Structure formats: C-alpha cells, structure tokens
Amino acid sequence: MINPEDFLEFIKNRRSIRSFQDKLIPDDEIQMILEAGRWTPSASNKQPWEFYIIRDKEILKEISNNAIYGRHIKKAPLAIAIVGKKKISPNYYIQDTSLVSMTMMLMAWSLGIGTCWTGTLNRKNVKELLGLAENDYLLTVLPMGYIKGNIPKPSLRATLDQIIKEI
Ligand SMILES: Cc1cc2nc3c(=O)[nH]c(=O)nc-3n(C[C@H](O)[C@H](O)[C@H](O)COP(=O)(O)O)c2cc1C
C-alpha cells in the first residue's frame, strides 16, 4: 500500500502542464498510463471507453487549432484522446471516462510526465479528425510530455470549511 500522507502530497502536487520537452515518451511508460486507464472503475464494470494514442504532429497541430485553450497541445510529443462508448454504457460513459482521465493523469505524474485536461475542444471537428463514430463521445484529449521549465505554482483551492456541509 502507498503511504497515505505521501499519496495525499502526490495528489496535491500534481499540476496541469502546458509546456513540454521535445523528448519522446518511451513505450513502457505510455503502456503504464494506458494500463492505469484500463484499471479504472466503471459502472457495472462496462468499461465504455477507447483510448486513441496520437503521435502524428499534423494531427496534434490540428487538435491544437481546435481547442481555444489548447495551444500547448501541438508542442506535446503525444496525446491520448479518451473516447466514451455511448452504446456500451448510455448512462455512465461520461462518469467512467472522466475517472479514466484522472487515473491517467495521476499515473503520468508519477512518471514525471505532465498532462492537461482539454475541455475547450471543438468536439465535432476533433471527432471528425480522429475518425470517431457518431455514437462515440470525445471526452478530452490529454497532451503528455516531460515537463519543460518549472512546475507551475498551485492555483488556489477553496478551503474544506468552504465546501463541507455536515448533515
Ligand atoms: C473539465 C476540465 C476542463 C479543462 N479544460 C482546459 C483547457 O481547455 N485548457 C487548459 O489549458 N486547461 C484546462 N483544464 C485544466 C484546468 O485549468 C486546471 O486543472 C485547473 O486550473 C487547476 O490547475 P491544476 O490542474 O494545475 O491543479 C481543464 C480542467 C478540467 C478538469
């Protein structure tokens, strides 16, 4: 088991990374990130997801151009698109794939690999670009790469007092 204090620190220290070194991520590390995704819990264990590994520079550039706050994507050596399969789990594909994104981000962070959730995607355009089917839900694209420069300072979080309601 992981030491809980260390684990909490690990969670607190993860940052969204938008600046990447021009260095390839080895396959065994990519594999670990994908494995973390594969072992994510899902409703009724339906695993309604597919993971698209994107290395093609032109495609990364196109994705960048289709994300308002995604200029950094084109600088990443790799991105993983997380796709929800609506037909497999119509009620939970968003929850399940959202959990995947977090397990992948944490796994990547443990390897010294930075990621950043992309919410500002033009999903329609990027779906087309990746050749996804009508029923596929493009949750996000996670650019990944070794961190370039300093790790950003943490953005503020609300205090527990502000968000806890005792019932
Ligand atoms: C649903 C979601 C959508 C996000 N979309 C973007 C985005 O489009 N572009 C971006 O640069 N960061 C995006 N982020 C990253 C957040 O800005 C970031 O997680 C937040 O500011 C907290 O910073 P931290 O992750 O370093 O703790 C997104 C995060 C989430 C959870």
PDBQT file of the ligand as one rigid body, heavy atoms in Angstrom, charges set to zero:
ROOT
HETATM    1  C1  LIG A 201     -13.040  19.665 -17.201  1.00  0.00    +0.000 C 
HETATM    2  C2  LIG A 201     -11.737  20.419 -17.337  1.00  0.00    +0.000 A 
HETATM    3  C3  LIG A 201     -11.507  21.169 -18.464  1.00  0.00    +0.000 A 
HETATM    4  C4  LIG A 201     -10.292  21.839 -18.636  1.00  0.00    +0.000 A 
HETATM    5  N1  LIG A 201     -10.037  22.458 -19.828  1.00  0.00    +0.000 NA
HETATM    6  C5  LIG A 201      -8.828  23.031 -20.017  1.00  0.00    +0.000 A 
HETATM    7  C6  LIG A 201      -8.491  23.591 -21.291  1.00  0.00    +0.000 A 
HETATM    8  O1  LIG A 201      -9.264  23.558 -22.237  1.00  0.00    +0.000 OA
HETATM    9  N2  LIG A 201      -7.276  24.126 -21.449  1.00  0.00    +0.000 N 
HETATM   10  C7  LIG A 201      -6.345  24.172 -20.421  1.00  0.00    +0.000 A 
HETATM   11  O2  LIG A 201      -5.268  24.690 -20.631  1.00  0.00    +0.000 OA
HETATM   12  N3  LIG A 201      -6.636  23.642 -19.200  1.00  0.00    +0.000 NA
HETATM   13  C8  LIG A 201      -7.841  23.059 -18.982  1.00  0.00    +0.000 A 
HETATM   14  N4  LIG A 201      -8.131  22.463 -17.779  1.00  0.00    +0.000 N 
HETATM   15  C9  LIG A 201      -7.117  22.498 -16.678  1.00  0.00    +0.000 C 
HETATM   16  C10 LIG A 201      -7.566  23.407 -15.534  1.00  0.00    +0.000 C 
HETATM   17  O3  LIG A 201      -7.439  24.747 -15.924  1.00  0.00    +0.000 OA
HETATM   18  C11 LIG A 201      -6.730  23.087 -14.279  1.00  0.00    +0.000 C 
HETATM   19  O4  LIG A 201      -6.932  21.750 -13.897  1.00  0.00    +0.000 OA
HETATM   20  C12 LIG A 201      -7.092  23.989 -13.111  1.00  0.00    +0.000 C 
HETATM   21  O5  LIG A 201      -6.778  25.333 -13.387  1.00  0.00    +0.000 OA
HETATM   22  C13 LIG A 201      -6.366  23.586 -11.823  1.00  0.00    +0.000 C 
HETATM   23  O6  LIG A 201      -4.963  23.572 -12.024  1.00  0.00    +0.000 OA
HETATM   24  P1  LIG A 201      -4.115  22.278 -11.710  1.00  0.00    +0.000 P 
HETATM   25  O7  LIG A 201      -4.651  21.148 -12.580  1.00  0.00    +0.000 OA
HETATM   26  O8  LIG A 201      -2.710  22.634 -12.058  1.00  0.00    +0.000 OA
HETATM   27  O9  LIG A 201      -4.281  21.955 -10.268  1.00  0.00    +0.000 OA
HETATM   28  C14 LIG A 201      -9.312  21.790 -17.603  1.00  0.00    +0.000 A 
HETATM   29  C15 LIG A 201      -9.569  21.038 -16.453  1.00  0.00    +0.000 A 
HETATM   30  C16 LIG A 201     -10.742  20.330 -16.326  1.00  0.00    +0.000 A 
HETATM   31  C17 LIG A 201     -10.958  19.475 -15.094  1.00  0.00    +0.000 C 
ENDROOT
TORSDOF 0
